[in-house]
Amino acid sequence: MPELAVRLEDEALFVVPGSGALWVYDFGNKTKVLRDANEGNSGPVFQVAQATVGGMKLFLVLPTFAAATLTEQDRIFSMLAEHDPDRPVALVVEQSEGRVVIVAGVAELVAPAAAAAAVVRTCWEWDESPGFSIVVDQRDHFVTAKHDGETWQASVHKG
């Protein structure tokens, strides 16, 4: 498979499925609330990378402390679909050094989600693995990510 250009937006979203809260953080210490929490402000926070891979814009949801429960997954998918219905959602359910497991649910999202995950692991999470074993919807892939001085590129190979 050819290399895919990967661009991460400067703003990350944060979602709290238990309370319905959704906000943007732009890494310049600016936070903008997009949706206030309801009275039951509880539950874990999930970080969401907004990525463009090739020509596809997508959300990549990352666990901050633990993987989302099935109920939280449903809520995350619906909240992000409400926020931007044109952007598919891929959800990281497990990650460790050099390895990521993702639920995407859409065949067209498999390679872009794998590419985005490798770039996020490399540049946001400081994972210096030379390549990544990435499983998307139970399909194994080997992904390498590199920065050419201007853009991120990811090569996704069926594994």
Order of alpha helices (4+ residues) and beta strands (2+ residues): beta-beta-beta-beta-beta-beta-alpha-beta-beta-alpha-beta-beta-beta
